[in-house]
Amino acid sequence: MKIYGKYLILAAATSALALTSCQSDNDVAGIDEGRAKVIVNADLEGMSRVTTEGTGNAWTSGDQFTVKNLGPDAVDRKSVATYLHDGNKFDLTGSDYMLWSKDSIQINQFQAWYPSDVATTTFTSFVVNGDQSDQAKLRKCDWMTAEANVANTNKNKLNLTFNHKLAKININVTSFRDQYNGAEILSNAVYSLPTTLSSIGETMETGATSVKAYIRDDNNASSTSVALNANAKIIAIMPLGSYATGDQILSIMVGSDLLKVLLPSALTLETGKEYTFSIEIGKDTIKVLSVSVGDWTETNVTTVYRAEES
């Protein structure tokens, strides 16, 4: 199975969300000089976003990414553009737009990054928020990048393929023991950072030593606390790195009880992968039933751990 086979694609397609703008058709004196404006069409294909509401793979109002042309013929003041989603489509922000090189066979070097409305985000670096306890905060931790080295051979259109840079963890509460009645509230879910970090450009925000997780119930309702019998999913985007067997990966309040999830085997978080745990909650203990790993979709996963039946 190929883990990295799913990507977030910005490209012209049947169901494309066209990136339109209010940019003028008039050239900027001394800058455009007959150069063609870069046109970007958007489509999400084959990969889920970080949250699981709705289809799970749709852009949301306020999503924003930036594209930069680093090619040798890039034009100052017209080499960077930012696109903002208004709930239906993307529009250029402000009056900025990009220009292709004069020569149609000249290779242009584009780099793009999301979320560009987070000031610390670049193509090569990102700061992971230690508080991901609501959907908006969680989405802002979904660092994605894309790059394309292309000539203007597609009617001024630029197609970009974005990929997730960090790792996503889901811990699903699939059962509980009869010591509980199911009405107990799950709250204060906190992921431990990998014991050994292996950064590709990400760092934790200053002072953060863990990640406060986002909790949602079986009906896609989100909260910082849900009932034990609501088939809760506990979600976070994590920096890359490794845990050893027996390391704590999660702590959570179950009613008034503070319980911990300990890893039954070593685990390495890799770029673009999603790790799904199934757990059973008992009095004073949490049992890991299984661990699966795959790309950021709900298919094409491999089970890497399954508990023996007792």
N, C-alpha and C positions, 0 to 999 in steps of 0.2 A: 504494500500500500504506500502510495506517495503522499506524505503528510502535507507538503507544501503546494499541493495542486490547486488550491482555491485562492483566488485573489479578488480584491475589490477593483472593478474595472470601470474607468471613465472612458467611454468610447461611444461612437455613433452606433445605435442599434435600434431595432424596431420599437422597443419600449423606452427609448432614450428620453432623459429629462434634459431638454436643450438648455445649455448655458447661454442666456441672452443678456444683453446689456443695453445701456443707454448711451454707449460710446458714439461719438460723432463720426460720420463718414468723412469729415473733412480732415486732411492731414494737419499735423502740428508743424508749423513752419520750421524748416531746418532740421527736423527730426525724422518724420515719416519718409520723405523723399521717395515716394512711390512704393515703399515697402508694404507688403500685405499684412493686415492685422491677423493675429492668431485667433482662431475660432475653436472653442472647446465644446464638445457635446458630452453629456453625462448619462451613463447607464450603470446600474448596480447589477452585477451578474455573478451568481454562483457562490456568494459568500455572505454570511450573516454579520451584522454589526454586533457591537458588544452587548447591547441590551436585547431582551427577548420579547418586548412588547410588540403586538401586531405581527407583521411578517418577519420582523427581526433584521431585515436587510435594507430598510429604507432610510434615506437621508431625513433629517429632522430640521425644522425651521431653526435658523441660527447656526447651523453647521457652516464652517468656513475653512477653506484651504487656500494656500498661496502657491503660485507657480512662478519660477524664475528661469530666464534664459541665460545660461552661462557661456554660450557659444562665442567663438572668436569675433563674430560679426554682430554680437548683441549691441543694442543701442541704449546708451544711458537714458534714464528717465522712462524708457519704454521696454524694460527687460523684466519687470515684475508686475504681476496682477493678482488680485485677491478676489475670490468668488464666495458669495454669501447666499445661503438657501433661505427663501422666503416662505417656505411651507409647500410650495408647488414646484419651484424651479430655482436654479442658481442665477444670480446676476452679478456682474462686476460691481465692486464697491468703488465709490468715488468716480474719478475720471481716468483712472489708470487702465491701461491695456498693454498687451505685448505686441511686438512686431517680429515678423520673420526676417531672416537675412535677405539682402537684395538678390543674391544669387540663388535660384531655386534648387540648385544641387548642393549648396552649402549646408553642412550638418549643423543643426542647432542643438544645443545641449540643455534640456529642460530638467529641472528638479522641482518637486512639489512636496508639500507637507501639510498635515492636518493634526490637531486643530490649530489653525494659524491665529485665532483670536486669543490664544494663550501666549502671553508675551515671551515666555521662555522656550517656546517650541521653534526648532529649526529643522533643517533636513538631517542634521547630524547629532542633535542633542534634544533632550526632553527631561522635564522635571515631573516625577510621578507624585501625585497628590496623596497624602496619607489619609485623607477623608474622602471616601467614595460611597458614602452612605445614601446618596440619592441618585436618581437616574441621570440628572444633568451633570453631576460631578463625575459619575462613572464614564459617561461619554467623552468628557474632556480629558480622560486619561488614555483614550484609544489612539495612541500615536501611530500614524500611518505616513508612509512616504512613497513617492513614485519618481521614476526618472525615465527619460526617453531621449535618445540621440537620433534625431530624424531630420530629413530635409523636407521642404515644403512641397510635397508631391501628392497631397490629398486634399486639394481645393481649399487650402489654408487651414485645414482642420488638424487639431492635435489630439491624439488618443493617449491617455495615461492609464497605467495599471498600478493601483495602490496596493500595498500589502501591510498587514499589521506588524508592528515591530516588537511588541511586548507579548506577554502570555496571559491568558484568561483562565481563571479557576472558578468552577462551579462546584459547590458542595450541596448535594440534594438530600434532604431528610426524607427517606423513603419508608421508614418504620420507627416505631417506638415501643418500649416494653410496658407491661401493665402497671408498672410503678407510677406511670403518668396517666392522666385521663384524656389528654389531648388538648385541653383548653389552656394549658400553660403557654405563656408568651415567650417566644424566642427573641432575644434582643442583644445588643452590644456584641455583635459578631466582629471579631478582629483577626485578620490574617497575620501570621508571623512572616517576616522577610526570610528569603532563603539564607541558610547558614553561610554559604559561600556565594557572593554575587559575581556575575560575569557580564558586566555592562557592555552594551554596544553603543552607548551614548546617553543612556538614561541614568538619572540620579534621583534619589528621594528628596522631597522638599526638606528644607532645613528643620531639624528637630524631629522628623518623623522616623520612628523605629518599627512601625507596623502599619497595616492598612485597615481602616475601618470599613467594613464591607456593606454592600447593598443587599437587602433582603427583599424578596418578592414571594408572593404566595401562588397557589396553583391557578388562580384566576387572573394572573398577571398584575394583580394589585401590588403596588410597591410601598414599602414602609421600612422604618428602621426596626420594626418589631411585628411579627406575625404569630399566629397560633401554631402550636406543635403539630396539630392534625391538618394543617393547611398545605402539606407537601412543599415546604419552603425550599427555595433555592437561594444560596448564599454566594454572591458573585463579587469578584474583584479582578482588576487588571494588575499584574504583578511585574516587578523588575525581574530580569533573567538571573538564573543562578541555580544552586543545588541544595537539596535537603538530604540529610542522612537518615537511615532507618531509626525510628524512634523520635525524630524531631517533632516538635509541636508545630502544626500548620495552622490551627484555628483554635480560638477560645470563644465561647458563647454562653450567654445566660439562658438557662431553661427554667423559667419561673424564677425562683430564688437560688437555683443551683448554678454555679460556675463550672462548666465542663470543658474538656479539651479534646481535640482531635489529634492523635499521634499517628505518624506515618508508619504503615506496616512494612514498607520497603523504601529504599532510596528513590528520590525523585529529582529530575532535572527539568527546569522550566526553560523552554526554548522559544525563540522568536516565531510568532504566528501560530502557535499551538494553543489548543484549548484542553484543559484537564478537568474531567468530570468525576466526582466522587459520589458514591452512594453510601449513606451512613444510617445506622440504627442507634437511637438514643435510649439508653437505659439509665437506671439510677446510679449516679456517680461515675458513669462511664459512657463513652461513645465508641461504637464498633464500626470500623471501615469495612463495608461489604464488598466494594469493588472500586477500581480506579481505571478510567479509560482515557486515552489520549488520541487526538486527531486535529484536524484543522478547525477553524471557527465556524463550523456548521454542526447540525445535529445528526449528520450521517458520516460515514467513512471514519469510524473510530476503531481503535484497537484496545482491547482490555489488557492492561498490564498487571493487574492484581485482582484476585477474587478470593475472598475469605472462604476457608473450609467450613462446611456446614457443621453446626454443633447440635 
